[in-house]
Amino acid sequence: MKKLKIILIFIGVLFFSFNQMIAQEASASQAFWVHEDPIFPPMAADYEGYCTDLAVNCKKYDIKDASWFTISTDDLKYFHISPIENMGDLDKNRFFNLRQKMGDEEFDKLFEGFDSCYDTHSDYIIHLDNDLSYVTDGKHEGHDFRKLEFWYVTPQNFDKIIRLAKSFKELYSKNNSKEHYNLYRSGFGSSGDFVLVEITAESAESYEKIRKENKELLGEERNVIYQELLGLITKVETLTGYMRMDLSYFPEK
């Protein structure tokens, strides 16, 4: 059962609010624990089956201590993300009751299945910055498409990136842009310092249309900020995918 303990600790506090589906929207910042699984291509269907089984059993046994949602990307990465109040949340095993109700044998078999789908995975903290995010209506209802941009930067240039993020939001707000995004800062356990920009849309097609319109709308002012940004970053990683509510679980209140 390699990695079983790590998975249990993590999944127990799963959720994600790249979709901002939690009550902490009003706060300036919210920490999230991200668990990232890069899946072997032949095992993608099996992996999704295990995710579904986990959600079904949580619903069946009405598990109140666990909740999560999942995002999958086109390169077969699965992100499971949870809001946390403090680092003590990382030590909680929210699946204690699920194990007791499923039984040890069935429970262990399910999580051994997860282990067969990858050879590595990672856990890290990110911090949603509401002040630097641009979401005019406060939520992303109906926006299942996700573009995730990881902008990596050296520690000495991180404050400069934040300054540019403020400039971008001011420019978007001034022009009433239709391209909405959430901005996250890297935290504990992340592989380097980065700013994560999560752009949402109804579909890949609608995103591409909005992207082109937004570039024209912002004009040369955008280009000036963007060129300064490129001069500060060390690399950028861009992923596209979708919110996967079919692989997620939210307990009934």
N, C-alpha and C positions, 0 to 999 in steps of 0.2 A: 504494500500500500504506500508506495513512494509518494511523497508530497501530500498525503492525505491530511496530515495535521495542519499544514499550511492552508490547504483549501478550506478545511472546516473553519478555521479561525477567520479566514477572509469572508467566505460566503455567508457566514452568520450575520454579517452586518451589511449585506448587499442592498443596493438601490441604485439609482443614478439619477442625477438631475441635469444632464445636458439638456433635458427637456424642462427643467425647473418645475417639477411636479410636487414640490414639497413646500412646507409652510415658511421656510427660512428666506423666501425671496426678498423680504423687506430689509434684511441685514446687509451690511456692506460686503461681507465676505462669508463664505461657507466652505468648509473643508470636505473633501471627498476622498475616499479610499478607492483606488482603481486596481482591479485585478485584470491583467491582460494575458489572454491565451492565444498564441499563434498555433493554429491547428494544422496537422498533416492533411493535405488535400484529400486523400482517400477516406479520411475519418470525419469529414465535415458533417455528413448526415448522421453518423453515430453520435457525434458530440452534441448536435442539436437534439437528438433523441434523449440523451442523458439530461440535458437542460430542461427539456419538457417534462421528463419523469420527475425531476426534482420539484418543479413548480406544481405538478399535479399532486404529488404527495403532500406538499405544504398546504395546498388547498383542501385536500381530503381530510387532513388531520387538523385543519384550522390553526396553523402555526402562527402565533402572533409576534414572535420575537424576530422573525426574518422577513425581509422584503427586498426586492431587487428588480432592476430592469437591465436589459442587455442591448448593446449596439454591436452589430457585425459589420465588418468592412470587406471591400471587394477582394482584398488579399488574404482573406480567411483569418483575420484577427477578430477575437471576441472580447469586448470590453464589458466587464461587470462593475458597476460603480455604486458606491454607497456614501451617504452623508454621515459624517462623524462629528461628535461634539468635542472629543479630546482623544489623545493617544490611548487612553485606557479602553476605548471601544475596541481597539485591535485585539485585546486579550479575551474578549467575550466569545463564548461558544453558543451562538444563538440556535444551533441545531441539536442541542441536548434533548429537547422534548421530541424532536422528529426521530432521532435515533431510538428513543424508548418506544415510540409508537410504531415505527416500521420494524423494529427488531434489528439486532446487530448484524445478522447475516445479510439481510436484504439491503440495509443501509450501507454496509461496507462494499457490497457488490456494486452498488450504484457509483460510489466514488472511485472504486478501482477502474470502472469504465472510463471515467474522465481521464485517468492517468494514461490510458492507452492511446489518447488522441494527440499528444504533444510530447516533446522531450524537454521543454523548458517553459517557464512562465514567469511573470513578474508582478510585483505589488508596489505601488507608490501612492503618494498623496498629491493631490492638486487642490488649489484654492480658487473657487469662483470669485471673481471681482465684479460685483454688481455695478460699481461706479465706472468701470471701464467697459462694461458690456453695453451693447446697443440693441434693445428690444423694446419697441415703442409701446406695445400693448402688454408687456410684462410676461408673456408666455408664448409658446410655440405650438398651439393647438393645430393638428392636421399637418404639421411639418415633420414627416418621418425621415426625409432625406438628411444626411449629415455629411458635411465636408469638414474634416479635422486637419488643421494646419499647426504643426509643431515647429515653432520658430526658436531655434537654439541660439544661445548667446553666452559669452563669457561672463563671469560674475561681475567684473568691473564695468561692463556695458549694460547690465540689467536695468539700472535706473534710467538709462537713456532710452531703452526700449519702452519702458513704462511711460516716459514723457511722450514718445511718438504715439503710443496707444491712446493717450489723452487727446492728442491732435487728431487722430483718426476719428474718435468718437465725436469730437466737436464738428468735424467736417461732415460726417454722416448726419448728425442732428441738424445742422444748419441747412442741409439740402433735403432733409426729410427722406432719406434713402429708404428703399424697400428691402435692402439686404440686411437682415438681422443676424446678430452674432452674440455669443457668450465668450468672455475672455477668462482664462484660468492661468494662474501662476503655478509653476512647478513647486513641489514641496519635498518632504522627507522621502527618501528612497528612489527618487527619480534619477534617470540616467542622464545627468547633466542639468543645466539651468535652461528652462524654456518658457515661452508663453504659448499657450494653446488657444487658438481661435476656433471656435465651433460655430460654423455657419449652417443654418437650417433652411429647408425649403420643402415644398410639397413633393417634389420629385426631382430627379436629375435634370430633366428637361426644363422644368420651371426654374431651377437654380441657374442653369446656363443662360436663360433669357434674362433673369434678374441681374446676373453678374455683368453681362454686356451693357445693360441699361445703366447699371450703377457706375461702371467705369466711365461712361460718357457723361453721366450726371455730375460726377465729382471732378472730372476734367484735370487740368494741369496741377491743381492743388494736391490732388491725390498722388500724382506722379512724383512730385517733389518729396512728399513724406515717404513714399514707397522706396525711392532711390536711397534716401537716408537710412531707411530700415535695412536695405540690402547691404549697406556698408558696415553694419554693426553685427549682423548674425554670422554664425559659423556654418550653419546648415539649416535646411527646412525639410520637413517630412510631411507629405500631404496624403491623406487617406480619404476615401469616399465610402459611404455605406448607408445603413438604415437603422433606425430604432426598431428593436425586435420585441414588441410587446408579447408576441406569442411564446417567447422564451423567458418571460418575466413573471414575477409574483408580487402581489400586493395583498396583504391580509385584510379581511373585512373588519371594519371598525365596530 
